[in-house]
Amino acid sequence: MIKYLYQKILVLFIIGLLICINTYAADNKEMVSIKAKKGSFPLVKNGVKTVFYIDKQNQKGVDKAIHDLINDIKLVSNINAESVTEIGNNKQLIIVGTIGESKLIDDLIASKKLDISAIKNTWENHLITVVKNPFPNVKNALIIAGSDKRGTIYGVYSLSEKIGVSPWYYWADVPVKKKSEIFINAGIYSDGSPKVKYRGIFLNDEAPALSGWSKEKFGGFNSKFYDKVFELILRLKGNYLWPAMWGSAFYDDDPKNAILANEYGVVIGTSHHEPLMRAHDEWRRYGNGGAWNYNTNPDGLKKFWTDGIQRMGNNESIISVGMRGDGDEPMSRESNTALLEKIVNDQREIIATVTGKKANETPQLWALYKEVQDYYDKGMRVPDDVTLLLCDDNWGNIRKLPTLDSPERSGGFGVYYHFDYVGGPRNYKWINTNPLPRIWEQMNLAYEYKANQIWIVNVGDLKPMEYPISFFLDFAWNPEKWKANQLDDYAKDWATKQFGAAYAKEIASLMSNYSKYNSRRKPELLDQRTYSLHKNREFELVVKDYNNLLESAKVLAQKLSSEYQDAYYQLVLHPIEASSNLNNLYYAVAKNHLYTEQNRISANAEAEKAKQFYKRDQEITEYYNKTLANGKWNHMMDQTHISYTSWQQPEANKIPELKTVNPKNEATLALAIEGSKSVWPQSKERAVLPEFIKQNESKHYIDLFNQGTGTVNFEIKENESWVKLSQKSGTFNDETRVWLNIDWAKVPEGSLLTPIKIVGTNNFEATIYLKVVNLKKDIKGFIPQDEVIAIDAANFTSNNSAANVKWEVLPDHGRTSSAITPFPVTAATQTPGNKDCPMVSYDVNVFTTGKVKLATYLSPSLDFQNTGGLKFAVSIDDEKPQIININNDKRQFAVDKTLADNINIQYSYHDILTPGKHTIKIWMVDAGVVIQRLVLSPEKYREETYLGPKQSTFVK
């Protein structure tokens, strides 16, 4: 008996394991084939009808999804699938339904022809499988069964995507991939249940772009508009929406909005400052001029909120509770915790009274946004069933997460995140600036710290945030699927779904690079002062990165067939072209201003270039709005983005100030050198170029230019044969650049200072000095350039882990290269200096001694555990580690600078007593610290670049 029992248990275990393998381990890419295989179902096949059974009892959202699939099949194959309400004599039948709602699905379960044990009583789950002989006269049935309504809908849309219809087919004009035959392979296919329960987007800051587009296309934010939005959300496997609210009101503007959302199965909420399902603008409409103040106008607000819950009815909703000031402003100083707690209690009484249910039976959230979090930190609490919606700082840095030992809440925790924002230190609304590695890093923290009830992201106008929206909702579905080192794979997979596999790798690289470049500094924050012109050629190289990216994007565009051009422009080419052009504009303005200071006549040519780039910006906008997809997206690029003067957007773009140089009456030769803004011969300081170091393969330049009218000539006289010049003499009218490098085979070992003399028109004469360093062959480690060593954090020399805690690389994270952070992200605080403390080290070789400064460039992460600040430690060689609190400076201007620069730079000071090899050590203290770069310099060194020096050479 016991032996039989063990055998039975083993058989059941194996069956269950096989179900799990088929259901969850089978990659859904294998579900669809263009060739018949054993046991496959002919979704589209010559000579075989494609027939859908439509259950008269189907929920409306399910029926809508089925009809979308029927239409998708036609788009893909040109086949008109049929729909029937009786089984009849159809040999091949597609049956879609929800468990407990569809009679045919329930009949298959009862007859044990459909095993739904893997999805029964789960959230938003489905299975897709082929059943043989399910009913009399039916040979094969393709079954899409959902555990609930949305589960069924996700199953339908999942199949749509697998046959070649992108969720972005409407919103980005992604073409379908044509197929003459389509088969569904035998097996059980499922995406499982989502790890995050509610996953959604917030349409916000939607004027002028989305509001202008929706008004022209649909007449406003009405049910015609939201029909497209709801479908997109569900195709992306989202389930939640905060509707547009700038002057709009979801329920009030079109009563069909809410009806349609409920039919679709999209959960509706209102934003963090719109309590009890009332849009902000409704207070203007129906508040009767009363004050938005619970101290002075409680009855007016109670009635207003009661009307909102009555109107909500039985629609699936998450109700925002609490209160902020009118217009998403902080409440008055007189507001206090007791008042807010009373507001929430009164709101819950309204919810209970109107719904006729206990308040805890209706989903609610309390958003700890901005100052509201302060109330929570000071002790304010809401009932356990209310989801605590934790927030970022509006710039993608999460402010607070539950502690690992937080008591369980039935309402759980969620996160409100931003891809778009209106507010200080600057609006950012125009274009995508959200690289996936940073989204992953922050939302992975949220998941690991159990904030998994709600994830909602402010997406602005929806377009052009298509790419990060996809990732946010995909990651919310299953954060365990995508690790930090798999984001390249995600990008390629996403590109394949939109454009096919042929150029997916190249497109993925373009998408990743442009979003990384744009995140260095939001376009709205750019100006002619952002990057350095004279130091490390920074501005020039930033623009070169963009221009190279644009050239690659244009070359690839030529390879894609015509059907992909509109989608490619929207998703890839436009953000690259628009961003490249904007950076070129400010580059030209920067040169115009500097050259004017130097009295270069070429300043005037740079002014003309700036005018052309400004004009080109207008042309790019015009093309997107008027020509792209035959004008389908008119107004979507109406957002202003040039020449901000405060945090608020300008009413119109304005070309930056340009300056004019009046040439001298005669040709006048002058020069400037790399690394300096000065002009010779006017300057009295010694003209010394940056160091030439053999191991760096350094080369540097001299700019020769005319300050007057006519032609100038020049000649360069070098004293050493190993000085190599791109040109030794010549004539020009405006300017020329001469490159200098070194023939290292002829240079003796050691450090040299050698002069070169430049002579020219009107008795011009100047001497330039070259610092030339030919290092000893036994030098090892990172070596300095002009006494500065810069290291990208991922390029550590060694990595000491302990007890499964270690620093790991976050590929492509940050402004320049990759970053490092401790894993697991839930690891306990460590003690730096202990032998078991995780530590990474960097070998460096310095040539001087004395006090040095180490600048650590960190991602602007916040004290999400409210412990007084995230910390790490640093030491050089065997000194005692210095513990650094990265959140110590809470002054507003310091916080704003960190946000605007998208970097947090922390300084430590050390003594170097001997030249030669030394070791920088970075010690873990807290999880959540993300380090991008290290810059070691003399104590009084002042960084003149935005991104920091280029990485130093490592000598092995």
N, C-alpha and C positions, 0 to 999 in steps of 0.2 A: 504493500500500500504506500509506504514512504517512498520506495523507489519510483513507483508510478507518479506520485505527487511531484517528486523532483524532476522527472521527465516532462511532466506537464508544464511545470514552471519554466523549465529550460526552453520548451517549444514556444511558450507564450513570450518569453524574453526575446528569442530569436525573431519571432514574428514582429514584435514591437520594434526591435532594432531595425529590421528591414523596412518597416513603415517609416521610421525616423530617417533612415538613410535615403529612401525614395523621396520622402517629403522635404527634408531639409538639406541633405547633402547633395542631392542632384541639382546641378547648376541649371537654373531656369533657361539658360541659353540652349540647353539640350532639348527643351520641350518642343521646339518648333524645328521642322526640317523641310527642305524643298524636295526631298525624295522620300518615297514610301519606305517604311521599315516594318519589320515584323510587329504586328499588333497596333500599328499607328492608325490614326483617324484622319480621313481625308477632309480637311476643312475646305480646301479648294482643290478640285481635281476635274479634269475634263471628263464629261460624261456623268458626273455625279453631282446631284443637286446639293446645295448647301442650305439646310433647313433648320431654323430655330423654332423650338417650341416656346410659345409665349403663354405663361400661366396667367389666367385671368385674375388670380389672387396676388400676383407679383406686386411688391411695393413700387411706387412710381419711380423712385430713384434707380431701382434695378432695371425697370423697363427702359428708362432713358439710357442707361449704360448699354443695354442689349442693342438698342437701335443705333447707338454710336458705333458699336462693334460691327453691326451689319453695314453701316456706311463705311467704316474703315476697311472692311473686306473688299468693298467695291473700289475704294481708292487704291488699294494695293493690287487687286487682281482684275478689275473691271467686271467682276461677277456680281450679279444681283442675287444676294441670298434671299431666301423666302422665309416668311414667318407664318406659323400655324398655331391654332389654339386647340387642335385635336391631334393625337399621335398619328392616326391614320396608318397608311402603309409605307411610311418613310423608312427606308432601310438604314439610313444614316441620319441621326438626329442630334441636335445640340440642345441640351437642357440646362438652363440656368435658374438657380433658385436659392432661397435662404432656408436653412434648416428650421422647421417649425412654421414656415410661411408658405412653402411650395409643396403642393400635394404630391407631385411626381418625385421630388427629392425625398420626401418622407416615405413614400411607397418603396423606393429603392433601399432606403435604410431599413425599413421593416422587413423587407424580403432578404436582407443581408447581402444584397448585391453591391451596396455602397457602404464602405467602412468609414465612418466619420469620427472614429474615436480620437484621432489625432487633433481634431479641431473642435470637437463638441465642447460647448460652454467656454470657449475662448473668445478673446476680444479681437474683432476685425480680422478674422482668419478666413482662409478659404482653401479649397483643394480643387485641382483640375486633374481629371483622370478620364480614361476611356473604359467604358463598361460594355462587355459583350452581352448580347441578348438581354437587354434590360427589361423589355416588354415584348409581348407578342408582336410579330411582324417587324420588329426593330432589331437589326443585326448588330449595330454599333451605336453607342451614344457617347458623345463628348459631354462630360458633366463638369459644370462649374458650380460648386456648392459653397455657400458662405455660412460661417458660424453666426453671422448677423448681417444686417443690410449692407453696411459698409464693407464687410468682408466679401460679400458677393460682388459688390461693385468693383472692389480692388481686383478680384479675380478676373472680371471681364476686361478691365483696362490693362491689367498685366498681360493678358493675351493680345490685346491690341498692340501694345508696345513690342511684344515679341514678334509679331508678324510684320512690323516695320512702320508703325505709326508712333511718332514721338509725342509725348505729352505737350510739346511745344509746337505742334503742327499749326495751330492757329496763332499763338502769341509770338512766335518767332518765324513763322512761315517755313518750318522745316518740312521738306518734301517727303512723301512716303516712298518706301523702297518697293518697287514693283516686283511681283512674283506671279508666275503663271500657275504654280501649284504649291500648296501649303499642307503639311501633314503635322498632326500633333502626335508625338511619340508616346508609346506606351509607358506607363509609370504613374506615380502620384506626385503632383507638383504643388508646392505651397510656398508662400513667402513667410509663413509663420505669423505670429502676432507681433505687433510693434512693441519695442522696448519702452518707448515714450507714449503715454496714453493719448494726449492731445497734441497735435502737431500742426502749426498754422502760420499764417502770414497776416501782417497788419498793413493795409493800404493807408499810407500817411504822408503828410507833407506833399499832397498830391496836386497842388497848384504850382505852376501853371500847366504842367505837362499832361498828367493823366486826366485832370479835370477838363482841360481843353479838348483832348482827344475823345474822351467819353461823351462829351456834350455834342461834338460834331458827328460822332459815329452812331450814338445811340439816343441822344437827347439828354444825357446825364447819367448819374449813377443809379440807373433803374434796373428792372429785372432782365432786360435785354443785355445790359452790361454784365450783371452778376451771373447770368447764365454761363457766360464764357469763363468767368472767374471760378465758379463752383466746379465746372468741368475740369479746369486745369488743376485745381487743388486735389481733386479726387484722382486724376490721372497720375499725379505726383505722390499719391498715397498720403496726402494730408487730410485733415478732417475739421479744421478750425479756422475761423476768420474773424478778425476785427475789421469791420468795413471802413471805407473812406469816411472822414468826418470833418474835413475842413469846409465848413459851410454846408455840409451834407448831413442827412439823417436817414439811416438805412430803413427803418420802419416807416418813417413819415413820408419820405420822398416817393416811395412806391410800395404800397401794401403787398404787392406781389413778391417783393424781395424776400421777405421772411417766409412766405409760403413756399417759394421755390427752394430756399435753403433747406427747409424741413423735408421737402420731397427728395432733394438730392441726398440728404444726410450730412450736410455741412453744419457743424456746430457754430452758432453765432455768439459772439461776445461783444463787449464794448471795451474801449481802451482803458488804461489805468486810471484815467481821471473822469470817466463817464459812468457813474454808478447806476445800478438797477436798470440796465438796458435802455437808458436814455442817451441819445447823442448830445454832444455838447451844444450844438446849434439849436437844439430844441428848447433850451432854456431861454435863448433869445426870442424864439417864436412863441413860447407858451408860458414863460415865467412871469408874465404880467408886470414886468419891470421890477420884480422883487429882487432882493439881495441874495446872492449865492453865499449865504452865511447862516449856519445852523444855530448860531446864538440868537440871531435877530429874526430869522424867518423859518423856523422849524416846520410850521404848518404848511407853508407854501412848498417847501422841499419834499415833505412827506407825500403830499398830494401828487406832486410831479413824479416822484418815484413809484407811487402806487399805480399810477396810470401806465407806467412803463412795464411793470410786472403783469398787469392785467392784459396789456396788449401782447406780451410775449406768449401768453397762453401755455400750450403744451409743447411749443417748439423746443427742440433740443438746444440748450443754451448753457453757457457758463456766465454767471452774474458777477460783475465786478462790484465789490462793496468797499466802503471807506469813502474818503472825500479829499480832494485837493482844492486849491483855490480856483476861481473862475478862469478859464482859458489855460489850463494846465500850469498854473502858477502855484507857488507854495501858499499854504493857508496863512492867515494872519498870525502875528506874533502871540496874540491872545489865545490862539488855539492850543489845546493841551491834550495830553493822553486821555484824561477822563472824558473830555468832549468827544474825541474820536471813538472811544470805546462805546459811548452812548449812541453815536451815529450808527455804528455797525450793529449794535443791538436793536436799534429801532428799525434799521433796514431789514434785518432778519425777521423781525415781527411782521413787517410788510410782506415779505416773501412767504412766510408761513400762512398768514391770513388770506392772501390772494390765491395761493396755490392749493390751499386746503391740506397741505402736507407739512410735516415737521420741516423746519428750516434745513436740517442736515440731509434731507432727501433731495435737495435741489443743488446742483453743483455751483460753487461760488469760488471766487478768488479775491485775494487782497494783494495788490501790487505794492511792493516795498520800493517805490520809485523815488529817487532823490531823497528829499527830506523825510518822506514817510518811513524810510528805513531807520532814521534817527529815532522815531517814535517807538519802533520795534526794539531797537537796541536799548532804549531807556525803560523797557519793560511792558509796553503795550502788547496785549495778546488778543487773538480772535479765536473763536471756537475751533476745535480740532479738525472739523470737517472742511473748513475753508482752506483752499490751496494757498500757500504762501508763494506768490509769484515774485521771485527774486530777480534783480535787474542788473544789467551792465551799466557802465557809466556813460552810455549813449555812443561810445566809441569802440565798443567791442571788448571791453575789459570787465569781467564779472565782478560786482562789488561784494557779493555775499553768497555763501552756500551753506547748507546745513552742516553741522559738525558730524563726524562719523558716529558719535554717540548720542545724536539728537533723538529724542523720543519719537516713536512712530506717530505719524499723523494720518488719519484716515483720508484727509484731503491732500496729503503729500506736499511736495515742493515743485516749483516750476521755474522757468527762466524766460524773461523778456529780453531779447537781444536786438541789436541794431545793425542794419546795412546802410542806413540813411538817417540823417538827423538835422533838425533845425534848432540851433542854439549855439552857445559859446563853446569853445573859442571861435568856431566858424561853422556855418551851415555846410553840409556836404550832401548834395542831392543829385548832381548832374550825371555821374557815370559810376560804374562799378569800381570800387577801391578795396574789395574784400577778398584777400587771398585765402584759399582753402586751408593752408597750414595753420593760420591763426584761428580761424573758425573752429577747426578740429581741436586745437589745443585747449581753447576755452570751453567748448561744449563737451569735450571729453572730461574735463574737470567736473562740469555740471553732472554728467552721467555717473561718474565714479563716486561723487558725493551725494548721490541718490536724489538729485533734483530731476525727476523723470515723470512728473505728472503732466506738465504742460511745457512745451517749447513753442514760443511764438517770436517771430522776427519782424521788425519794422523794415519793409522792403520799398518804402517810398512809392514811386510810380509803377512798381512791378517790373516794368522795363526801365533800364537795361540790366536788371539784376537776375536774369534768367539762370545763369550758371551758379551763383552762390545759393539761390533759392533751391535749385535741384539738390545741391549737396546738403543743405541744411535739413531738408525733409527726408532725403535718403539716409542721412546720418541719424536723424531722430528715429527712423524706423528701426535701425539696428546699429547702434554705436559700436557694437563688438565686431562688426564685419570689416570696418575700415580702420586700420592702424596707421600711425603717423608715417610709416615707411611705405604705405600703400596708396598714397594720394596721387602719385603719378599714374598708378593703375586706374584709380577712379577717373582721373581726367581723360585717359585714353578710352575708357569704357564709355564715358559720357560723349566724347567726340565721335566715337563709333556709332552710337545711337542716333546722333544728329546727321552725320555726314558719311557714314560707312567706314570700313576698316582701312581703306587704301591710304588715307592721309591722317588717320586718327592720331598717330604719334606726334606728327608735326603740329596739328591743330592743338593738341593737349599742351604742347610746349608753348605755343603762342598764348593760349589762355592763361597758363600759369605765370608766364613772364609779365604779361601786361598788368595782371592784377597785382603782382609783386611790386612792379615799378610804380604803379599808381598808389600803392599803400605807403610808399616812402613818405609821401606828403600829399594830402588830399589836393586835387586840382584847384579847389577854391582857395587854398592857402598858398599856392604857388605865386611867386613874383620874381622880379629880376634879381632879388637879393638872396633867394633860397640857396643856390649853389655857388661855390666859389669859381670865379673865372681864372684867377691867377694861381691858385694852389692846387697842385696835383691834376690840373686840367679837369677839375671835377665837373663843371657845367658841360664842358665839351663832351666828356665821356658819358654823362647821363643822357645827353641828346643823341649821342652816337648809338647808345643802347636802344633808344626808342626808334631811331631811324633804321637801324639794322632789323629791328623787329617788324617795322612797317614794310621794309623791302621784302622780307621773308613772307609776310602775310600777302603782299601783292603778287608775288611769284606763285604762291600756292593758289590764290584766287584764279589765276590763269589756267591752272590744272583741273579745277573743278568744273563739272558740267554746268550748263546754264541754269538748270533747275535748283542748284544749291546756292546760287549767287545771293539772293535776298537774305536767306538764313545766314549765310556766311558773313555778309556785311553786318547784320545786326549783332551776331554773337561774337564775331572775331575781328573783322576788319575795322568796323567803325570805332570801337573803343581804342584800338591801337592807333588808327589814323588821327582821331580827334585828340588823343592824349599826346601823341608825337608832335602834332602841329602846335598844341598849346605850349609844350616845353620849348619848341623851336621859337615860338613867339617871345617868350620871356628870355630865352638865350640871346636873341637879337636885341631885345631891349637892354639887357645887361651889358652887352658889348657896346651898344650905343652910348650908354651912360659912362662906362669906364673910358671908352675911347674919347668921349668929349672931355673928360678930366685930363686925358693925356694929349688933347688937342690933335688927335689923329683925324685926318680928313675922311678916313674910312668910316668914322662914326655916322656920317650922313648915309652911306650905303647900308649900314646896319639899320638905320631908321626906315629906309625903304623896304628892307627885308621884313621888318616887324609889321609894316603896313600890309605887306602881302600875306603874311601868316595870319594876321587879324582878318583880312578879307577871306582867306581860305577857311578859317573857322566858320564864318558866315555861310560859305558855300557848302561845307560839310553838313551844317545844320539844315540848310535848305534842301540838300539832297535827301537827307533822312526823312524830313517832314513831307516833302512834295513829290519826290521821284521814286524813292524806295517802295517796292511793292505797289506801284501805281498810286502812291499817295495814301496808302492804307494807314500809315502811322503819323499822319499830320498832327503836329503839336507835341509829339513825344520828346522832341529835343528842344523845347522852348525854354528850358531852364537856363537862367543866366549863370555865368561861371567865370567871367573875366573882370578883374579890377575890383574885387571886394575892398571896402575900406573899414568895415566893422564885421561883427559876427553875422549880421543880417545880409541877405543877398542884395545886390544892386538891382534897381528897377530895370536896367538894361545893361548889356555888355558895353564896355568902354575901352578903347585902346589905351594902353598905359602911356604915360607922359614920354615923349620923345624929344631929344635935344639935337641942336644943330651946331656944327663947327664952321666957323668962317675961316677959310684957308688964308695963310699968310701970302703975301704978294709974290714970293719967290719960293722955289723948291727948298724945303728944309728937312734934313734927315734927323730922325730921333730913333731911340730904341727902348724896348722894354724886355725884361727877361722873365722866364718862368719862375713863379714863386714870389713875384713882387708886383705892386701896382705902380711903382715909381717909373719915372722917365729920365733917360740920360740923353744928352749931357746935363740937363737941368739939375738932376739930383746930385747931391754931394756925398751920398752914402756909397760905399763900395758895392759894386755890382757883382754878386756872387751867385752862381747858379746852384740849384740843389745838387747834392752829392751824386757823383758817378761811382757806382759800386759794381765790381766785376760780377759778383754773384747775383746781382739784381738785373744785370744786362740793361743798365740805365741808359736812357737818352733824354736830352732836354733841348729846349728851344730858345732862340732869340727872335723877337719880333722887331723888324726894321720897318719904319713907316715914315710917311711924308706928312709934314704939318703945313705944307704950303702948296702952291700951284707950280706945275711943271714936273720934270723928270729928275729923279735923284739917282746917284750911283754910289756904290759902296765896294769896299774890299776888306776881307778879313785876313789878318796876319797871325798865324799860330806859331808859337815857339817850339812846339813838340810835334814830331812826325806822327805820334800816335793819336793826336786829336783829329777826328774825322768830321768833315763838314758836308752838309747836303749841297751847299754852294759856297764858293769862296769869294765871288764877286758877282756884280750884276747891276742892272738898272730897273727901276719900276716907277710907277706914277703914284700908287697909293700905299701898298704895304707888301711885305714878303716875310715868310717865316723860314729861318735857317735852323736846321736840326744839327745837333752835335752829339756824337757818340765816340767811343773809345776803341782803339785797336789794342785789345788787352794783351795780345802776345808780345807787345813791345813795352808794356808798362812794368816798371820794377815793383817789387812787393813793398807795401806800406802805404802811407797817406801822402799825397802831394797836393800842392796848390799852384796851379799854373795859369798864367795870364794869356789872353788873346787880345789883339788890338783891332779895332774896327775904325776905318777912316772912310770919308766920303765927301759928298757935295758940301760946298761952302766951308771947307776946312774942318768938317766934322771929325771928331776923334773921341773915342771912348775905349776903356779897358774893361774886359769882362774876365772874371776869375772862375776857374774850374777846380772844384774839390774832387780829387780822384783817389779812390780807395781800392787797393788791390789786396784783399784779405789773405791772411795765412791759410794754407791748405788745411790745417787741422781745426779750423773754426767749425763749430757745429751748433745747430739750433736756429731759431729765428734771429735774423740779424737786422740791425737798425738802418734806417734811412734818415740822415740828418738827425741822429740821436733818438729817433722814434721807432718803436716796434709796434706794429698792428697785427692782430691775430684774429681770424674768424674762429669763434669758440668751438666749432665742431672739429677743428684741426689740432686736437690735443695730442700730446706726446704719449701720455699714459692715462689709464682710467682704472682707478681703484674702487672696486665695488665691495659691498659688505652686506651679508644677510639678505641677499636678493634685492638690495637697494643700490642703484647706481645712476650715474649721469648717462643719459642716452641722447642721441642726436635726433633733432626734429628737422628732417630734410626740408630745405628750401624755406625755412621759417625765418622771417625777419627782413630787414631792409636790404641786406647785401648778399648773404650766403645762407648758411644753415645755422641752427641754434642748438643749445643743449638744455635739458631740464631733468630733474631727478624722476626716476620711475621706481616703483609705482607712485602715482600722483597722490596716493593716500598714505604714503609712508610717514612715519612719526618723525618729529623733530630730532635732528642729529646734533651731536656735540663735536664741533670742529677741532681738529688736532688729535682726536682719538684714532687709534690705529684702525678701528672698524668704521670710521666715518667715510662715506663716499667722497672721493676727491678726484679731480682731473688735474693734470699738470701739463705745463708748457715749458719746454727748454728754450732759453733765450741766450744770446751772447751779446753783452754790452761792452762798449769801448771806453766808457767814462765811469766815474764814481760820483757819489754824492746822493743828495735827496732826490728821489724819483716819485712820479705820480702815476698811479695805475687807474685809468678810466675804464670802468666796466659798463658796457652798453647792454641794457636789458630791455626786454619787452615790457610795456607799461602795465604789468599785472598788478592787481590790487590785493589788499589784505582780506581775502574772501572768507577767512575764518575768524576775523575780528580778534586777532591776537596781539595787536599793536604794530603790525607790519610784517611783511615777508622778509626773510633774512637769508643771507649766505655769508660765507667768510672767505677771506683771501690772505695769503701769506706768500712771501718770497723766501725760498730756501727753508731754513729750519726755524724761522721766527715764529712767534706766537700768532695764530690766525686772528685777523681783525674781523669782527662780526659787523656786517653792514645791513642796516634796515633800509630797504629800497622804498618804503612808503613813509619815511620820516618827515619829509618836507611837505607840509600840508598847506603852504601858502598858495593862494589862488593863482597867482601868476606862474608859480612853479608847476602847479598841476596843469594849467593851460598849456604851458610850453611842452610838457611831456606828451600831452594829447596831440598837440599840433605837430610836434616832431616825430611822433610815433616811436619814441625811444625814451628810456629812463637811464640817464648816465650817472653813475655813482663813482666817487673818487676815494682812493685810499693812498697813503703816503708811506714810503719805505726808504730805507738807507741801503745803498749799494756801496760796499766798502772796497771791493776789488773788481777790476775789469775781468771779463771772461764769461764763462758759462754760469748761468743761474737758472733757477726753476720757479716759475709762477705756479702757485697751487690754488685752485678754487674748490672750496669745501662746501658740502651741502649742510644747510641748517634746516630750511623749510622746503617742503614740496611746493610746487607752483611757481618757483623762480625760473625764469627763462633767460638765459644769457646768450647774446648774439656775438659780441666782439670784446676784445681787450686791447687797450692802447697804453703802452708803457712809454713814458716820456720824462724829460727833466721836469723838476717841480714847477718851474715858471713857464713851461710851454703852454701856449694858448692855441687851441684848435681853431682853424679858420675855415674848415670845410663842414658841410652838413652831415655827410655820411661817415666822416672820419677818414683817416689815411687808407690808401689801398693796402691790402695784406702784404706783410713783409715776406721776404724770401726765407724759406727754411732750408738750411744746409745740412745734409745728412752726413 
